[in-house]
């Protein structure tokens, strides 16, 4: 565990936000549930603003703990640890969406938590998420719920009425980076153990979206209702994991404008406070279909760290502490590339290249499919020699 913060922040207290938990001010640390790389980058952004952070994470060597002022080593649902976090901090946020809603419910009785439990609950359940998006005018792929093998077979039959149309079954909760998913080709039929392959848990089954590109929008919203979007990024995934995010997207003003409009509408509908990321598919005719949203800072916004005056991480901290939101001040074009697994061994070559910012996450073990860091190249076309094969 880290030692106690030994100095108060240099910033004056932020504008007060009155909530049931009290007043938000930077005179006490910011609490972060989750100690992964996103928490690490929030902690670094906080330090630049003279703010201190307390991280709660069960991993004693969590990446965020390396830059935190204090680390509470405990499970996310540990009531004593949550009570300690609430007592120490002026406000609490989180860096991943699988935080137990019950933990947020306990915290909010004592300290403000942003984003709130409503946004977290919507994002944690894919069926509830799609219902919410559709109810607020944000289109998704057609979908059906399935609670058992018979329901899965019926949902697939309903969604694959057009010959050659595939679909994908997903667990309603806890899937990420392509996990908890099963693509189903109607010509092959539903596997007899399809429901069991996905853990025997409630599913949502989606019609397959034929898309030309993927895009995401990072947007920040304050408690006062101020909204600041970032330019949409064009994303490329490999094996279900984000590989690259590029800005400008190159998809045209109409597509970019629609994507931003949907993200802003989502933030408003949720009465959201903080940064969120909305992922969308782009059809050949420019039509947009929402895939999912994340109630947190987002991997596809990492480019903002190297390319903006105010990164998504700083903007999130501004939102949750009541500091002013501002235009991000993007400088030029940028491409962010995730370093996944053995990609981390490219670091010497990348460090020798100008216009590249490298960010490693402090993870001690390299594993296939594990995000070890990322780099962002700004201001000139990418060097294809460094692309992932």
C-alpha positions as CSV (number, residue, x, y, z in Angstrom):
1,X,0.0,0.0,0.0
2,X,1.2,3.5,-0.7
3,X,1.7,6.1,1.9
4,X,-0.7,8.9,2.7
5,X,-0.7,12.0,0.6
6,X,1.6,14.5,2.3
7,X,0.5,17.7,0.7
8,X,-2.8,19.3,-0.2
9,X,-3.4,20.1,-3.9
10,X,-2.2,23.4,-5.2
11,X,-5.5,24.0,-7.0
12,X,-8.2,25.9,-5.1
13,X,-11.3,24.0,-4.3
14,X,-13.4,23.4,-7.4
15,X,-16.8,24.9,-7.8
16,X,-19.1,23.2,-5.3
17,X,-21.6,20.6,-6.6
18,X,-24.3,19.9,-4.1
19,X,-25.4,16.3,-4.1
20,X,-26.7,13.9,-1.4
21,X,-23.2,12.9,-0.6
22,X,-22.0,16.5,0.1
23,X,-19.8,19.0,-1.6
24,X,-17.2,18.1,-4.3
25,X,-13.9,19.9,-3.7
26,X,-10.3,19.1,-4.7
27,X,-9.1,19.6,-1.1
28,X,-9.5,15.9,-0.6
29,X,-8.3,13.1,-3.0
30,X,-10.3,11.8,-5.9
31,X,-11.3,8.1,-5.5
32,X,-10.9,5.6,-8.4
33,X,-12.5,2.2,-8.4
34,X,-10.3,0.1,-10.5
35,X,-6.5,0.0,-10.8
36,X,-6.0,-0.7,-14.5
37,X,-4.4,1.4,-17.2
38,X,-7.4,3.7,-17.5
39,X,-7.1,4.4,-13.7
40,X,-3.4,4.9,-14.2
41,X,-3.9,7.6,-16.9
42,X,-6.6,9.3,-14.7
43,X,-4.0,9.4,-11.9
44,X,-1.4,10.9,-14.1
45,X,-3.9,13.6,-15.3
46,X,-4.8,14.3,-11.8
47,X,-1.2,14.9,-10.8
48,X,-0.9,17.5,-13.5
49,X,-3.8,19.4,-12.0
50,X,-2.3,19.2,-8.5
51,X,-4.9,16.7,-7.4
52,X,-4.3,13.5,-5.5
53,X,-6.0,10.1,-6.0
54,X,-6.9,7.0,-3.9
55,X,-7.3,3.8,-5.9
56,X,-9.3,0.8,-4.7
57,X,-8.2,-2.4,-6.4
58,X,-7.6,-6.0,-5.2
59,X,-4.3,-6.3,-7.1
60,X,-1.4,-5.2,-5.0
61,X,0.6,-4.3,-8.1
62,X,-2.2,-2.7,-10.1
63,X,-1.0,-0.3,-12.8
64,X,-2.9,2.7,-11.3
65,X,-1.4,2.0,-7.9
66,X,2.0,2.9,-9.2
67,X,1.0,6.5,-9.7
68,X,-1.6,6.8,-6.9
69,X,-1.1,8.6,-3.6
70,X,-2.8,5.8,-1.7
71,X,-3.9,2.2,-2.7
72,X,-6.6,0.4,-0.9
73,X,-6.0,-3.3,-1.6
74,X,-9.4,-4.9,-1.3
75,X,-12.3,-6.4,-3.3
76,X,-14.6,-3.9,-5.0
77,X,-17.5,-5.1,-2.8
78,X,-15.6,-5.0,0.5
79,X,-17.8,-2.7,2.7
80,X,-15.0,-1.6,5.0
81,X,-12.8,-0.7,2.0
82,X,-15.6,1.2,0.4
83,X,-16.2,3.1,3.7
84,X,-12.5,4.0,3.8
85,X,-12.6,5.3,0.2
86,X,-15.7,7.3,0.9
87,X,-14.2,8.8,4.0
88,X,-10.9,9.8,2.3
89,X,-12.3,11.2,-0.9
90,X,-14.2,14.2,-2.2
91,X,-15.6,12.3,-5.1
92,X,-15.3,8.8,-6.5
93,X,-15.2,7.7,-10.2
94,X,-14.4,4.3,-11.8
95,X,-12.3,3.1,-14.7
96,X,-14.2,0.0,-15.8
97,X,-17.8,-0.8,-16.2
98,X,-17.9,-4.1,-14.3
99,X,-17.8,-2.3,-10.9
100,X,-20.6,-3.7,-8.8
101,X,-23.6,-1.3,-8.8
102,X,-24.0,-2.2,-5.1
103,X,-20.6,-0.7,-4.4
104,X,-21.7,2.6,-6.0
105,X,-24.9,2.5,-4.0
106,X,-22.9,2.2,-0.7
107,X,-20.5,5.0,-1.7
108,X,-23.1,7.5,-2.9
109,X,-24.7,7.5,0.6
110,X,-21.6,9.3,1.8
111,X,-19.7,10.7,-1.2
112,X,-20.7,11.8,-4.8
113,X,-20.0,9.1,-7.4
114,X,-19.7,10.0,-11.1
115,X,-20.8,8.6,-13.4
116,X,-23.8,7.6,-11.3
117,X,-25.3,4.1,-10.8
118,X,-27.9,4.6,-13.4
119,X,-25.4,5.0,-16.2
120,X,-23.4,2.1,-14.9
121,X,-26.5,-0.2,-14.6
122,X,-27.5,0.6,-18.2
123,X,-24.0,-0.1,-19.6
124,X,-23.6,-3.4,-17.7
125,X,-26.6,-5.1,-19.3
126,X,-26.5,-5.3,-23.1
127,X,-30.2,-5.8,-23.4
128,X,-31.0,-2.9,-21.2
129,X,-28.4,-0.8,-23.0
130,X,-29.9,-1.5,-26.4
131,X,-33.4,-0.8,-25.1
132,X,-32.2,2.5,-23.7
133,X,-30.4,3.5,-26.9
134,X,-33.4,2.8,-29.1
135,X,-35.7,4.6,-26.7
136,X,-33.7,7.7,-27.2
137,X,-33.5,7.7,-31.0
138,X,-30.1,6.0,-31.3
139,X,-30.4,3.0,-33.7
140,X,-28.9,-0.4,-33.0
141,X,-28.8,-3.7,-34.9
142,X,-32.0,-5.7,-34.5
143,X,-31.8,-7.9,-31.3
144,X,-33.6,-10.4,-29.2
145,X,-33.2,-11.7,-25.7
146,X,-32.5,-15.4,-25.0
147,X,-32.5,-17.0,-21.6
148,X,-31.9,-20.7,-22.6
149,X,-31.0,-22.9,-25.5
150,X,-34.5,-22.9,-26.9
151,X,-34.6,-19.1,-26.7
152,X,-31.3,-18.9,-28.5
153,X,-32.6,-21.1,-31.3
154,X,-35.8,-19.0,-31.6
155,X,-33.9,-15.7,-31.6
156,X,-31.6,-16.8,-34.3
157,X,-34.5,-18.0,-36.4
158,X,-36.2,-14.7,-36.0
159,X,-33.1,-12.6,-36.8
160,X,-31.9,-14.7,-39.8
161,X,-35.0,-14.7,-41.9
162,X,-33.1,-13.2,-44.8
163,X,-31.0,-15.9,-46.4
164,X,-27.3,-15.5,-45.7
165,X,-27.8,-13.3,-42.7
166,X,-25.7,-14.2,-39.7
167,X,-26.0,-13.1,-36.1
168,X,-24.0,-12.9,-33.0
169,X,-25.0,-14.1,-29.5
170,X,-23.5,-12.2,-26.5
171,X,-23.7,-12.5,-22.8
172,X,-25.8,-9.7,-21.4
173,X,-23.2,-8.9,-18.8
174,X,-19.4,-8.9,-18.3
175,X,-18.1,-9.4,-21.9
176,X,-15.3,-7.2,-23.2
177,X,-12.6,-7.2,-26.0
178,X,-14.6,-9.8,-27.9
179,X,-15.1,-12.2,-25.0
180,X,-18.5,-13.7,-24.2
181,X,-19.6,-13.8,-27.9
182,X,-20.6,-16.5,-30.4
183,X,-21.0,-15.8,-34.1
184,X,-23.8,-18.0,-35.6
185,X,-24.0,-18.8,-39.3
186,X,-27.6,-19.8,-40.2
187,X,-26.3,-22.2,-42.8
188,X,-24.6,-24.2,-40.1
189,X,-27.3,-23.8,-37.5
190,X,-27.2,-23.0,-33.8
191,X,-24.7,-25.3,-32.0
192,X,-26.5,-27.7,-29.7
193,X,-24.4,-26.4,-26.8
194,X,-24.5,-22.8,-27.9
195,X,-26.1,-21.5,-24.8
196,X,-23.7,-23.5,-22.6
197,X,-20.7,-22.3,-24.7
198,X,-21.6,-18.8,-23.4
199,X,-21.8,-19.9,-19.8
200,X,-25.4,-20.7,-19.6
201,X,-26.3,-17.1,-18.7
202,X,-28.8,-14.7,-20.2
203,X,-28.0,-13.5,-23.7
204,X,-28.8,-10.9,-26.2
205,X,-28.7,-12.0,-29.9
206,X,-28.0,-9.4,-32.5
207,X,-28.5,-9.3,-36.2
208,X,-25.2,-9.1,-38.0
209,X,-24.3,-5.6,-39.2
210,X,-22.6,-5.3,-42.5
211,X,-20.4,-2.2,-42.0
212,X,-17.7,-0.4,-43.9
213,X,-16.0,1.2,-40.9
214,X,-16.2,1.5,-37.2
215,X,-16.1,4.9,-35.4
216,X,-16.3,6.1,-31.8
217,X,-17.0,9.4,-30.1
218,X,-15.7,10.6,-26.8
219,X,-17.9,13.1,-25.1
220,X,-17.7,14.8,-21.7
221,X,-20.6,16.3,-19.8
222,X,-20.7,18.3,-16.5
223,X,-23.2,18.3,-13.7
224,X,-24.2,21.7,-15.0
225,X,-25.1,20.3,-18.4
226,X,-22.1,21.5,-20.4
227,X,-21.2,19.1,-23.1
228,X,-17.8,18.8,-25.0
229,X,-17.3,16.2,-27.7
230,X,-14.0,15.1,-29.2
231,X,-13.6,14.4,-32.9
232,X,-14.8,10.9,-33.9
233,X,-12.0,8.3,-34.3
234,X,-12.0,5.6,-36.9
235,X,-11.3,2.3,-35.3
236,X,-9.9,-1.0,-36.5
237,X,-10.3,-4.1,-34.3
238,X,-8.3,-7.4,-34.5
239,X,-9.5,-10.5,-32.8
240,X,-12.2,-8.4,-31.0
241,X,-9.6,-6.1,-29.5
242,X,-9.1,-2.5,-30.5
243,X,-5.9,-2.2,-32.6
244,X,-5.9,1.4,-34.0
245,X,-7.8,4.7,-33.6
246,X,-7.3,7.4,-36.1
247,X,-8.4,11.1,-36.2
248,X,-9.7,12.6,-38.3
249,X,-11.8,9.7,-39.2
250,X,-11.8,10.4,-42.9
251,X,-15.5,9.4,-43.1
252,X,-16.8,12.9,-44.0
253,X,-18.6,15.7,-42.1
254,X,-22.0,14.0,-42.3
255,X,-20.9,10.8,-40.7
256,X,-18.8,12.6,-38.1
257,X,-21.7,15.0,-37.3
258,X,-24.2,12.2,-36.9
259,X,-21.8,10.3,-34.7
260,X,-21.2,13.3,-32.4
261,X,-25.0,14.0,-32.4
262,X,-25.8,10.5,-31.1
263,X,-23.1,10.6,-28.4
264,X,-24.3,14.0,-27.2
265,X,-27.9,12.8,-27.1
266,X,-26.8,9.7,-25.1
267,X,-25.0,11.9,-22.5
268,X,-28.0,14.1,-22.2
269,X,-30.5,11.2,-21.9
270,X,-28.4,9.7,-19.1
271,X,-28.0,13.0,-17.3
272,X,-24.4,12.0,-17.4
273,X,-21.4,13.4,-15.6
274,X,-17.9,12.5,-16.8
275,X,-16.6,11.1,-20.1
276,X,-18.2,8.3,-22.0
277,X,-17.4,6.6,-25.3
278,X,-20.0,5.5,-27.8
279,X,-19.0,3.0,-30.5
280,X,-20.8,2.9,-33.8
281,X,-20.8,0.9,-37.1
282,X,-20.8,2.8,-40.4
283,X,-22.7,1.3,-43.3
284,X,-21.7,1.8,-46.9
285,X,-24.4,4.6,-47.3
286,X,-23.1,6.4,-44.2
287,X,-25.9,5.1,-41.9
288,X,-24.8,4.7,-38.3
289,X,-25.7,1.9,-35.9
290,X,-24.7,2.0,-32.3
291,X,-22.7,-1.0,-31.0
292,X,-22.3,-0.1,-27.3
293,X,-21.2,2.6,-24.9
294,X,-18.7,2.7,-22.0
295,X,-19.5,4.9,-19.0
296,X,-15.8,5.9,-18.5
297,X,-12.8,7.1,-20.4
298,X,-12.3,4.9,-23.4
299,X,-9.4,3.2,-25.2
300,X,-10.3,4.8,-28.5
301,X,-9.7,8.2,-26.9
302,X,-6.1,7.6,-25.9
303,X,-4.9,9.6,-28.9
304,X,-6.1,12.7,-27.0
305,X,-3.3,12.3,-24.5
306,X,-0.7,13.2,-27.2
307,X,-2.8,15.3,-29.5
308,X,-5.0,17.6,-27.4
309,X,-4.4,20.4,-24.9
310,X,-7.0,18.8,-22.6
311,X,-7.0,15.0,-22.9
312,X,-10.1,12.8,-22.2
313,X,-8.6,11.9,-18.8
314,X,-8.3,15.5,-17.7
315,X,-11.7,16.4,-19.1
316,X,-13.2,13.5,-17.1
317,X,-11.6,14.8,-13.9
318,X,-12.8,18.3,-14.6
319,X,-16.3,17.0,-15.1
320,X,-16.5,14.9,-11.9
321,X,-14.9,17.6,-9.7
322,X,-16.9,20.5,-11.1
323,X,-14.0,22.3,-12.9
324,X,-14.8,23.9,-16.2
325,X,-15.1,21.8,-19.4
326,X,-13.2,23.3,-22.4
327,X,-12.7,22.6,-26.0
328,X,-10.0,19.9,-26.1
329,X,-7.8,21.9,-28.4
330,X,-6.8,19.2,-30.9
331,X,-3.7,20.0,-32.8
332,X,-3.5,17.8,-35.9
333,X,-4.0,14.2,-37.2
334,X,-3.1,11.3,-34.9
335,X,-3.1,7.5,-34.9
336,X,-3.2,5.5,-31.6
337,X,-2.0,1.9,-31.8
338,X,-2.5,-0.5,-28.9
339,X,0.6,-2.6,-27.9
340,X,-0.9,-6.0,-27.4
341,X,1.1,-8.9,-26.0
342,X,4.5,-9.2,-27.7
343,X,4.0,-5.9,-29.5
344,X,5.5,-4.4,-26.4
345,X,8.9,-5.6,-27.6
346,X,8.8,-2.9,-30.3
347,X,9.4,-0.2,-27.8
348,X,13.1,0.5,-28.7
349,X,12.2,1.1,-32.3
350,X,9.2,3.3,-31.4
351,X,11.2,5.4,-29.0
352,X,13.6,6.2,-31.9
353,X,10.9,7.6,-34.1
354,X,10.0,11.3,-33.9
355,X,6.3,12.4,-33.4
356,X,5.5,9.3,-31.4
357,X,4.4,9.3,-27.8
358,X,4.8,5.9,-26.0
359,X,2.7,5.0,-23.0
360,X,3.4,1.7,-21.1
361,X,1.0,0.5,-18.4
362,X,3.5,-0.9,-15.9
363,X,2.2,-4.5,-16.3
364,X,4.8,-7.0,-15.2
365,X,3.6,-10.0,-17.3
366,X,3.2,-10.1,-21.1
367,X,0.3,-12.3,-22.2
368,X,-1.3,-12.8,-25.6
369,X,-4.2,-10.5,-26.0
370,X,-3.2,-8.3,-23.1
371,X,-2.9,-4.5,-23.6
372,X,0.6,-3.6,-22.4
373,X,0.6,-0.1,-23.6
374,X,-0.1,2.1,-26.6
375,X,1.6,4.7,-28.8
376,X,0.3,7.7,-30.6
377,X,1.8,9.0,-33.8
378,X,0.9,12.6,-34.5
379,X,1.1,15.0,-37.5
380,X,2.2,12.8,-40.4
381,X,1.2,9.6,-42.2
382,X,1.9,6.4,-40.4
383,X,5.0,4.4,-41.0
384,X,3.6,1.0,-42.3
385,X,6.9,-0.7,-41.2
386,X,5.5,-0.4,-37.6
387,X,2.0,-1.7,-38.3
388,X,0.9,-4.9,-36.7
389,X,0.9,-7.7,-39.3
